[in-house]
Amino acid sequence: MAAATADALERARRVRLMLFDVDGVLTDGRLWFGAQGEALKCFDARDGHGLKMLMEAGVAVALLSGRDSAAVVARAAELGIAHVLQGVADKRAAFERLLAQLALAPAAAGFMGDELVDLPVLVRCGFACAPGDAPAFVRRHVHYVCEARAGAGAAREACEYVLRAQDRLEPLLARYLR
């Protein structure tokens, strides 16, 4: 069952930039390697559509990952995500640089992370969320915990939560019924 703090909706209402970790958020966290050592990643199409809906509603989307992967570059290009920060050892510093570049305050940014290395951003952003299967310590430090698991709809759920908080979800969904 999803869990939210009392102020989660208000925090989500202010989001103008939503960042997502990759491994353990947009994927199930497992690392697959091919015979030549190439990293393989499995992304959920519904999560991708959630990111596209956020962008369509005017919320900027960014990926913030500690690992480097050509698969992430390809997926981000396919979705039209302009801000892809990979191989980031200090996620807090990268987060702060992106905020400065976009002239945004931390309160206008959301971040979905799943692991201890994500906490420096999760505790500084305006709206923090985690997949339902994130470690308990991480879940205790976010505003919204998804019911869905990482790589299986959690990012879509977070996107819809933000869109609902901003009264933008229903108009986006209505266009599919025309």
N, C-alpha and C positions, 0 to 999 in steps of 0.2 A: 504494500500500500504506500502511495506517495505521502511524503511528510513535508510540511512547510512551516516556517516560523510565522509569527503573527504579522510581520511586516514584509513578507516575501512578495506579495502582489504589488505593493507600493514600490518596492525596490525594482521589480521587473518592469513596472510602468515607465521607469526612467531610463531603461537600457536603450542606448543608441549604437552600441558596439557589443557584439556577443562573440567571445572567444571560446574555442573548443580545443582541449587536448585531443590527441589522436589515439594513441594506444591505451585502451581501457576506457575510452569514451566513444569515439567513432568506430572503433574495432572492439572485439571482445577481450583484448589485452594479450591474447596469445601471439607469439612471434613465430612466424613460419619462414623457413629458409629453403630456397631451391638448391639444386645440386651444385650450382656455381656460387652459392653463398648469397644470392639475391634475396632480399626481404619481400615476402608476399603478404598482402593485407586483404582482409575481407571487409568491405564496407556494406552497410545496410542501405538499400535504395530509398527506403522511407525516411531514414535519417537525412539523407541527401536532399530529399524534397523539402524537408523541414527547414534546412539551411537556405534553400532557394526561396521558400516562402518568407523567411525573415528578411532576406535581401530585397525581395519584391515589395515588402512593407516599409522599406527604407532603413532597416537596421543593418549596419555594416557587420560583416562576418569575418573572423580571422581564425587561423589555425595556429596553435602554439604548442610545439612539440620538442621534447628533448632529443629525439632521434631524427636522423636524416633518412628520407626515403623517396625514391623516384615515384613510387606508387602514390604517395601523398601529393606530390606535385601534379601528377596526372589527374588525380581525383579532384583536386582544387581547381585545376584548369577546366575540367568538365563541368563543374558546378558554377564557375565564374567567381571564385573567391580570390580577391585581389591581395589579401594580406596573409602570407604563408611564412611563418617563422619556424624554422626547423633547426635541429642541432643546437638548441638553446640550453646552455648549462645553467644560466641564471634567469629563470622565467620571470621573476619580479622585475629585473632590469629591462628585459625585452618588453614586458607589459607597459612599464612606465615610458619607454621610448615610443611605443606605438601610440599611447595616449597623447604624448607631446606632439607627435607627428600629425595626429588627427584633431588636435586642440580640444580634447575631451577631459573631463574630470573623472576620477575613479568611480564616482557615483553613477556615471552614465555608461559604465561598462559592466558586462556580465561575463562570467567565466564558468565553464563546466570542466571540472577536473575530477580525477579519481584516486590520486595517489599522494603520498606525503610530499613529493617534490612540487605538487601543485598548490600546496597550502600557502606559500608566500603571496600568490596571486589571489587565491580564494578568500583570504582574510582581508584583502585590500580593495577588492572590486565592490561595486555597488550591489550586485546580485550574483551570489555564488550558488552553484548547483552541482550535483553529483549523480551518477547512475545508482540505481538501487543496490548493485552489488559492489559498490566501493567499500573499502575498509571502514569499519565503525568509527575510527578516529577521524577520518576525513568527513564522513557523514555528519558528525557532531559539529563541524565547523562551517556548514553551508546553510543557506536559507531555504533551499528546496532540494529534496531527495526524490528522484524519480522512482516510479514503480518499476519501470522497465530496466532491463540490464544493459550494460555497455555493448555496443555493436548490434543491439537488437531492439532499437526503438527509443532508447533513453534520450538521445539527442533530439529526436523528433518531439518527444514529450516536453522537453525543455523549451524547444522553439515554440510549440503551441501554447505553453504556459506564458511565455513572454508576449506572444501575439494576443492571447486572451486578455492579459493584464492591460494591454494597450488598446483594447477594443478593435483590433485589426483582424482577428481570426475569422469571425463570421463573414465579413465581406470577402475575404480571400476564398473561403469555402463555397460561398454562394455562387461564385462564377462557374463552378463545376456543375451546377445544376441547371444552367441555361440551355 
